[in-house]
Amino acid sequence: MNTNVNKRTSERQNRNHRRMVRMIRRRLLVFLVVFGISLVAVTAFSGAEKTSAKTDRTKMLTSVYVQEGDSLWSIAEEYYTPEFGSIREYVKEIRNTNGLSGDKILYGYTLLIPYYN
């Protein structure tokens, strides 16, 4: 008789253990699904903001005649827009566009200046 009671108790404990394991697995699955959906949504929306700002406007070039007292930085400050990142990055882009190795420009130069329209 005592063995029957122990057997029923053991079976009940096993059922309870299996229920708890299933419940934990379900909760873990729900958490992973919600986390995955959140991650995809955040990635999609953050990428959409960056690309929409760049795709709304077209990158163009204009020519600028360097006046006395002009510098790459002063010209960059005049034409800079947020699409270029930082003013430092914009100066680098102006240098690359014009094949310049440094920041020095001379009066009378004509520079190609990228800008967004």
N, C-alpha and C positions, 0 to 999 in steps of 0.2 A: 504494500500500500504506500509506503514512504517513497518507493521508487517512482510510482505513478505521479505523486505530487512533485517530486524533483524533476521528472520528465516534463510535466506541464509547465512548471516554472521556467525550465530551460527553453522550452518552445516559445513561451510568451516573451522571454528576454530576447530570443533570436528574432522574433517578429518585430519587436520594438526596435531592435538594432537595425534591421533591414529598413524599417520605416524612416528612422532617423537618417540613415545613409541616403535613401532616396530623396528625402527632404533637403539634405545638404547639397546633393547633386543638382536638384532643381534650382535651388537658390543660386548656386554657383553658375549654372547655365544661364539663368536670367541675368545675373550680374554681368557675365561675359557678353551676352547679346546687347544689353544696354550700353556697356562700355564700348563695344565695337561700333554700334550705331552712333554714339556720341563722338567717337574719334573720327569716323568718316564725315560726319556733319561739320565738325570743327575744321577739318582739313579742307573740305569742299568750300566752305564759306570763306575761310581765310585766303585760299587760292583765288576765289572769285573776286574778292576785293582788289587784290594785287593786279590781276589780269585785266579787270574792267577799267582801271585807271589808265593802264597802258594802251588798251585797245581802243579807247574812246578818241584818242588823239593820234595824229600821224607825226612821225619824226621827220623833220625837214632840215635843210641847210640854208644858211644865209651867209653872205660875205660881209665882213666888217673891215673897214680901212682903219688901221691903227693910228690914232692921233697921238700927239706928244703928251706924255704923262700917263698914257694907258698902260695897263698891265693885264696879264692873263686873268688875274683874280678880279680886277675891276670889270673886265668884259664879262667874265663868268657871272658875277653878281648881277649884272644887268639882264642877262638872258636866262638865268637859272630858273628852273621849275622843278617841283618835287619828283617828277618822273626820273630824274637823274640820280636820286638818292641824296647825296650830300654835295655841298659845294666843292669839296675836295675831289670827289669822284667826277664831277662835271669838268673841273679843270683838267683832270687826266684824260677825259674824253676829248676835250678840245685839243689837247696836245697830240693825242693819237690821231685825230682827224687830220691834223696839219703836219704830221710827221716831225713834231718837235721833241727834242730829247730833254729839254729843260723848260723853265718858266720864262726865260728871257725872250722878249719880242722887241722889235725895233720900230720906230716911227716910220710909217710908209708901207709896212707889211699889210697884206690883205689876208685875213684869216677866214676860214670856213668855220662857222659856228652852228653846231647842231641845236635844234630847238623843237618843241612840240607845238603843233598847230591844232 
